């Protein structure tokens, strides 16, 4: 029984290797649904769709791709759509994912902006927006913990120290993001290179 369950467990650990890449329309629709569901930010729903629902990437692959997008200029989720789509379907895939991510909310926000311009001073609307902002913070915290899970499972001491160091530098000491990244990026690349060399040996 344990022998039969091993391949299934292995497939769930590496789902991206067993699912064919989506077409352009599927990319557009998937990112369109992410953007429409993404109250407070689409990152939560992007990870759920890409890793859990469609299994286009493993959790580690998503973390690595998002880390790359985090260091590029511009909104992280927009960068993710371009990088992810291009990785699966070339430039056309990047454009499809990018368009799906931005087109639906752009149309909706245009309409809501007109409504807010007319009724933005209403007290009930202000209280509603305050409640939405609290939910958005909760969603962000939830996805952070989900993305940390693969790192915590491996219990890689260097990775955990690196993560805590960057968090402390930016979140506690309020050091400039650019200065922290200038130190953290070379150190993380060097640490990863050394660990993989040791693992290969």
N, C-alpha and C positions, 0 to 999 in steps of 0.2 A: 504493500500500500504506500509506503514511504517512497519507494522507487518511482511509482506512477505520479506522485504529487510533486516530485522534484522538478520535472520539466515545466509544469504549470507555474511553480513558484519562480523559476528562472525567467519564464516569459513575462510574468508580471513585473519582475525587477527591471527588465529591459524591453518594455513594450514597443519602443520606437523602432526596434529592429524587426518587428513582425507585422507592421502595418504599412501598406503601400502609401506613398505620398499623395496628398489630396490634389485634386484638380484646381484650376483657377477659380471656378465658380464656387467650389467648396471652400476655398480659402476666403473668398469675398464674403460668403454667407457666415462662415464661422466667426470672422472678425467683426462682421456687422452685428451678430448676436452678442458678442463680447461687449461691444461699445454700447449697445442698447441696454444691456443688463448691468453695465458698469457704473452704478451709482457710487460716487465717492472715489472713482478710479477704476479702470478696467483691468488692472494687474491681477486682482483676485480672481476674476472670471477668466482672464487669459490663461493663468496657470491651470485652473480647473479644466478648461476646455482642451488645452494642448496636452497636459500630462494625464489627467484622470479620465476625461471623457473620450477624446479621440485617440489618445496614446500615440501622438505624433513625436513626442520626446519623452525621455526619462526625466526624473526629477533632477538628476545631476546635470543633464544636458540643458534643461531649462535654466537652472541656476547659473551655469557657465555663460549661456547666451545672454541672460539678463545682466550678468556682471559686465559683459562687453558693452551692452547698450547703455549701462549706467555711466560708463566713462566716455561716451560720445556726446557731443553737443545736441541739445534738443530734448524734448520729452522722452522719458525712458520707454513708455509703452509704444510710442510712435516708432522709435528706433527698433523696438522689438518686432513690430509688424514687418518692417522692411527687411531686417536681418533674417527673421524666421521664414518669410515668404520667399526671399531670394535663395535661402539655403535649400528649400524643397523644390522650387520651380523656377529658379533663375530670376532675372529682373522682372519678368512678367508676373511671377508669383509675389515678389515684393510689392509691386504696384497694386495687385489685386488685394493683398492683405491690408496695405496702407489705405486704399480707397474704401474697403469695407469697414475699417476702423473709424475713419473720419467722416465719411459722407452722411450716414444716418444721424449721428449726434449733431453735425453741423446744421442740417435741416431743422432738427427739433429745437436746437438752441436759438436759431434765428427766430422761430415762432415764439419761444419762451421769452426771448429778449424783448420782443415787441410787447408781450403781455406784462412783463415786469416793468417796463418803462411806464405803462399806464397805471398799474396797480401795485407798484413796489413798496409804497408807504403803508400798506395794510398790515396791521399788527399780527393777524393770523398767518400771513405769509412769512413774516420774520420769525415767528415761533416755529413754523414748519421747517424753515431752512436751518434753524439751530438744531432741531432734532435730526435732520438729515446729516449735518456735519458730525454729530456724535456717532451715528451709524457708520459713517465713512471711516472714522478713526478706528472703530472696532474691526471693520473689514481689513484695514491695513495691518493691524496687529495680528489678525488671524493668518493672513498670507505670509507674514514674516516668520511666524512659527512653523508654517507648513514648509517654507523654503529652507528653514534651519534643520528640519528633520533628517535629511540625508547626511548632513555634516555631523549631527549629534550621534547618529547610528554608527558611523565609522569611528567616532571618538578619536579623531586625528588631533593630537595635542597641538601641533604647529598651526593647523587651520583654526582651531578654537582660540588660541592665543592671538592670532592675527585678527580674528573677528572681534574679540573683546577689546583689543588694542585700538582698532579703528573706531569702535563705538565709544570708547572712553575719550579718545582724542577729540572727536567731533561732538558727541552728545554731552559729555561732562565738562571737558575743558574748553569747549567752544573754539577749538583751533580751526583755522581756515581749511575748507575742504580741499582746495588745490594743493596746499602744502602737505596735508596728510597723504593725499594720493601720490604725490611725488616720491614719498618715502615708502608707502605701502605697496604700490604696484611693483617696483623692482624687487622688493623683498619677497613678495608673494611668488613672483616668477622664479626667482632663484631658489626659494624653498621647494616649489613644485618640481623644478628640474632635479634638485638633489634627491628628493624623495623617490622620483620615478627612476633615477639612476640606481638607487639602492634596491628598489623593487625588482628592476630588471636583472641586477646582479644576483 
